[in-house]
Amino acid sequence: MAEVRYEAASRVYPGSPPVRAVDGLNLSIEDGEFLVLVGPSGSGKSTALRMVAGLEDVDEGAIRIGDRDVTAVPPKGRDIAMVFQSYALYPHMTVAQNMGFALKLQGLSKQVISEKVAEAAKMLDLQELLERKPKALSGGQRQRVAMGRAIVRDPAVFLMDEPLSNLDAKLRVETRANIAGLQQRLGTTTIYVTHDQVEAMTMGHRVAVLKDGLLQQCDTPRALYDRPANAFVAGFMGSPSMNLRLAVVANTSLRIGELAVPLTRETVSAIGRHNLTEVTVGIRPESLALAAPGTPNGFDLDVELVEELGADALVHGSVVGEPESDRLVLRVDGRTPPALGQTARVVLRDATEIHLFHPETGERLI
C-alpha cells in the first residue's frame, strides 16, 4: 500500500492550440484511501488515472507512489493493478488461468499461484467458476474475475477505469457495494474513475471533481453536496442536480418570482464586495416544497413533467411569469404529487439551504 501524489502533473496533447487534457493537477491520495475521480466526458479523469498507470506520459510535473517518483518508470515497475471497463480477459483461458496469469509471468510456483487464486476466488465468490472460460460468464461474473486478477497481485495501488459501465442498473448497485466493501477489507489505496456522480457519492472516501482537465474540488461526498466550491460542482453533484438560476438582489433579499429570500449580513457583505446586482442562486430539489395556493412568500410553478419514483416524485416546471429556460425541479412526496399541467404553489423550506455563486466566475460567494 502507498500514498499517490500528483505534483502539478499535466498531460498535453500536441495541436494548435495544444490540448491540456490534465492541467497542473495537485492531488494527494492517502495510503489506504478510496478516491473517486469524477467529471463529464472529456474532463480528463481517465487520462489522470492512466498517468498513474504509466499508460499516458506526464508532460509537466510528477507522479509519486509512496516515496518513489514514478514519472519515468514503465507501467510494470509501478506496483499497480488496473481494472478496465472492458474486463480485458483472455478468452482461451479459464477463470483460474486468467486470475493467475500475471503471477505466472512473475515466475511464481504453481502452488503459490493456486493458493493466491483460491484465496481471491473465495473473497469474490468465484470458487464454482474457476474452470469456466469468459464466454460462459455473465457481465457481473467477468467483472469479478477482472477484480480477482488485480487482487492476486497484491499491488500497492488499485486503478479502476469505469469498471461498472457495462453492467445493468441493478447489478451496478450490487457490484459497487461489493467493490467498496472489498477495498475496505483489503485496505489498498484505490483510484476509481466514473462519470456517474451517484456512484462517486456512494463509494468514495473522497471525491475529486474534474472539468476541462482542471481540479474543481476534492472533498468528502457530504462536503461536496453541502458546500460546493463553485456552480459547476453544485450542478454536477447530486441527483437530480441542484437548481441554478440568476436572481436579482433587492436590498437584503433575493427575488425568485414572488419569493423573497432573506440574506444574512455576511452574505450581503460578500455580494457588496463584488458590486453585484444579481447572483447565481442554487437550491437543492429537496429544499423546495409544495404549499397551499396563495401561501405568502412563494411562487407559482407551471408543472411540465412529473417523474413518479415510488416514495418520491420529481416535479419539473417553470416559474409563472419568468422565462421557460429557467426550469426548476423539486422533490415531493410520491403519494401526492401535482398533476401534469397544474399550477403548483412552491415555497422554500429553509432560507439557510440556498447556495450563492458569482454570476460570471461561478465561484462560491460565502
Secondary structure as UniProt FT lines:
FT   STRAND          4..13
FT   STRAND          19..29
FT   TURN            31..32
FT   STRAND          34..38
FT   TURN            41..42
FT   HELIX           45..53
FT   STRAND          60..65
FT   TURN            66..67
FT   STRAND          68..69
FT   TURN            71..72
FT   HELIX           75..77
FT   STRAND          80..83
FT   TURN            85..86
FT   TURN            91..92
FT   HELIX           95..105
FT   TURN            106..107
FT   HELIX           110..123
FT   TURN            124..125
FT   HELIX           127..129
FT   TURN            130..131
FT   HELIX           134..136
FT   HELIX           139..151
FT   TURN            152..153
FT   STRAND          157..161
FT   TURN            163..166
FT   HELIX           169..186
FT   STRAND          189..194
FT   HELIX           197..203
FT   STRAND          206..211
FT   TURN            212..213
FT   STRAND          214..219
FT   HELIX           221..226
FT   HELIX           231..236
FT   STRAND          243..250
FT   TURN            251..252
FT   STRAND          253..256
FT   TURN            257..258
FT   STRAND          259..262
FT   HELIX           265..273
FT   TURN            274..275
FT   STRAND          278..283
FT   HELIX           285..287
FT   STRAND          288..291
FT   TURN            293..294
FT   STRAND          299..308
FT   STRAND          312..319
FT   TURN            320..321
FT   TURN            324..325
FT   STRAND          327..333
FT   TURN            334..335
FT   TURN            340..341
FT   STRAND          343..348
FT   HELIX           351..353
FT   STRAND          354..357
FT   TURN            359..361
FT   STRAND          363..364
//
